[in-house]
Amino acid sequence: MRTPQPLILSGPFAVAGRELPQLSFYGLPPEQGDLLSLVGPVDYVLTIENYTSFVRHAREVSNDRSALVMYTGGYPPRAHLRQFVRLTALAGVPIYHWGDL
C-alpha cells in the first residue's frame, strides 16, 4: 500500500470543530481531511504546485490567514483533490492557480 503525502494547506482552519492556532501552514493525513473546516472568511483560494513557492506564499503573503492556499505538488492524488474541491466550495471566493505551465 502506498503511503499518501500529507494534505498541506494554509488558512483559517478548525479540525473537528476546534480552531487551530495561527501557523503559517498545516499538514494532515488526506483521509482525515473531512475534519477540516474554515473558521473565517478568506479573500481568495490559491493552489500552488511548487513546495518552495507554497511555503514562501504562506509565510510571507498570506500569513494573516486571509487566503486558503493549498499545495498541490504537481498532480495531486484524488484524496487531495476531493478536499480542494470541498474547501473551495466552502470558501466561495475567486480561485487562482500558480503552476509551472
C-alpha positions as CSV (number, residue, x, y, z in Angstrom):
1,M,0.0,0.0,0.0
2,R,1.3,3.5,-0.9
3,T,1.6,6.0,1.9
4,P,-0.1,9.2,0.9
5,Q,1.6,12.5,1.2
6,P,0.0,14.9,3.8
7,L,-2.6,17.4,2.7
8,I,-0.7,20.7,3.1
9,L,-2.6,24.0,3.4
10,S,-2.7,27.5,4.8
11,G,-5.7,29.4,6.1
12,P,-8.1,29.9,9.0
13,F,-9.0,26.3,9.9
14,A,-10.6,24.2,12.6
15,V,-10.2,20.5,13.0
16,A,-13.2,18.6,14.3
17,G,-14.6,22.0,15.4
18,R,-11.5,23.2,17.3
19,E,-9.9,26.2,15.8
20,L,-6.2,25.7,15.1
21,P,-3.5,28.1,16.3
22,Q,-2.3,30.6,13.8
23,L,0.5,28.8,12.0
24,S,1.9,29.5,8.5
25,F,0.6,26.2,7.2
26,Y,-0.7,22.8,8.4
27,G,-0.3,19.2,7.2
28,L,-2.7,16.4,7.9
29,P,-3.5,12.9,6.6
30,P,-5.7,13.3,3.5
31,E,-8.1,10.6,4.7
32,Q,-8.9,12.9,7.7
33,G,-9.4,16.0,5.6
34,D,-13.2,15.9,6.2
35,L,-12.4,17.0,9.8
36,L,-11.1,20.3,8.4
37,S,-13.3,23.4,8.1
38,L,-12.8,27.1,7.6
39,V,-13.4,29.3,10.6
40,G,-13.3,32.6,8.9
41,P,-13.8,34.3,5.5
42,V,-10.9,34.3,3.0
43,D,-10.3,36.7,0.2
44,Y,-9.2,34.1,-2.4
45,V,-8.2,30.4,-2.9
46,L,-4.8,29.7,-4.4
47,T,-3.4,26.3,-5.4
48,I,0.4,26.1,-5.8
49,E,2.4,23.3,-7.5
50,N,5.9,24.1,-6.1
51,Y,6.6,23.4,-2.4
52,T,9.0,26.3,-2.0
53,S,6.6,28.8,-3.6
54,F,3.8,27.4,-1.4
55,V,5.9,27.9,1.8
56,R,7.0,31.4,0.8
57,H,3.5,32.5,0.0
58,A,2.1,31.0,3.2
59,R,4.8,32.7,5.3
60,E,5.3,36.0,3.5
61,V,2.0,36.9,1.8
62,S,-0.9,35.1,3.4
63,N,0.4,34.8,6.9
64,D,-2.6,36.8,8.2
65,R,-4.7,33.8,7.1
66,S,-6.6,35.9,4.6
67,A,-6.4,33.2,1.9
68,L,-7.0,29.5,1.5
69,V,-3.7,28.3,0.0
70,M,-3.3,24.6,-1.0
71,Y,-0.1,22.8,-2.0
72,T,-0.8,20.5,-5.0
73,G,2.7,19.0,-5.6
74,G,2.0,18.9,-9.3
75,Y,-0.7,16.3,-9.9
76,P,-2.4,15.8,-6.6
77,P,-4.0,12.5,-5.6
78,R,-7.7,12.1,-5.6
79,A,-7.9,12.3,-1.8
80,H,-6.3,15.8,-2.0
81,L,-8.5,16.9,-4.9
82,R,-11.6,15.9,-3.0
83,Q,-10.6,18.2,-0.1
84,F,-9.5,21.0,-2.5
85,V,-13.0,20.9,-4.1
86,R,-14.8,20.7,-0.8
87,L,-12.9,23.6,0.8
88,T,-13.0,25.8,-2.3
89,A,-16.8,25.4,-2.3
90,L,-16.9,26.4,1.4
91,A,-14.8,29.5,0.7
92,G,-17.0,30.8,-2.2
93,V,-14.3,33.2,-3.4
94,P,-12.2,33.6,-6.6
95,I,-9.8,30.7,-7.3
96,Y,-6.3,31.0,-8.7
97,H,-3.6,28.6,-9.6
98,W,0.2,29.1,-9.5
99,G,1.8,26.4,-11.7
100,D,4.8,25.7,-13.9
101,L,2.8,25.5,-17.1
